[in-house]
Amino acid sequence: MTQPETDPLHALDAQTRRSDPQFARGLRTGRPRRPREYRCRRGPAWTLFALSVAMLIVGMTLPQGLLLASGLVGAGIATYLVTSPHDPDRPDLP
């Protein structure tokens, strides 16, 4: 039997507990939770997207070029924020 200090599974367990305690606690209790890399809040991005679509519709209904352009830019930003950070099609951040 190996010592707990040299066992790679114990080292991995300790590293997981240090890096993402919520994930480790979920595994221990039997109620798994997503790892930190896959947890993201997209609520503000969807709100921005809905606001941008409303700006687009109002900008097309009333001939307002600035409102239309702002809606297009906002929709582009919201689409980028909604995309998963691990999506292979998403460009890397600097």
N, C-alpha and C positions, 0 to 999 in steps of 0.2 A: 504494500500500500504506500502511496506517495504522501509526502508531507503537504499540508494545505498551502504552504507558501510557495511550493514548487509546482503544484498542480495547475496546468493551464486553464482548466475550467474554473477553478477558484479565482484565478487572476482575471479571467474574463468577467466573472460575476462581480468582482469588486470594481472593475473598470466601468461596467454597466451601471452599477449603483452610484458611482461618482458622477458619471456623465449625464445620466438621465434617470433620476430617482423615481419619477412617476411611472416610467415604463417598467423598471425593475419591480416596483411595488405591485403593479398590475399583474406581472408574471407570477409573483409570489402568492397573491390572493386568488388567482384563477380568473381574474377579470382583465383580460389584456387591453392595453391601451396602445395607440399608435406611437411609434418612435418619434422623437423630437423633429427629425428631418421631414416627416410627413404630416406633422400637425401644423396647420396654417389657418389663419382667420381670413376668410374671403368676404365677410359681410360688408366691410367698407368698399371693397372693390365692386361688389354687385350694386351697392347704393350709388356709387359713382357711375356705373354703367347705366343704371336706370335714369339718373339725372341727365346723362349725356344723350340718351335716346329721346328724352323729353325735350332737350334743347334742340336736337336735330329736327324733331317734328314741328316745334314752334318756329324754328328758323326757316323751315320749308313753307309753312303755312303763311307766316308773315315774311315778306321778302327782306329778311335780316341776314346779311352775309356774315357779320361778326358772330352772331349767335350760332349760325350754321357751322362756321369754322371752329368755334369753341366746342360745339357738340362733337364734331369729328375728332378733334384732338383728345377730348375727354374720353370718348369711346375707345380710342386707340390705347390710351393709358390704362383704362379699366380692363381691356382685353389682355394686356400684358400682365396686369396684376392677378387676373383670374387664372391664367395659365399656370399649371403645376411647375414648381421650380425644378423638378426632375424630369420634365418632358424633354425628349431628345431634340425636338424641333425648336425649343426655346434657346435663344442665344445666351452665352455665358455673360454674367455680370463682370465688370472690371474689378 
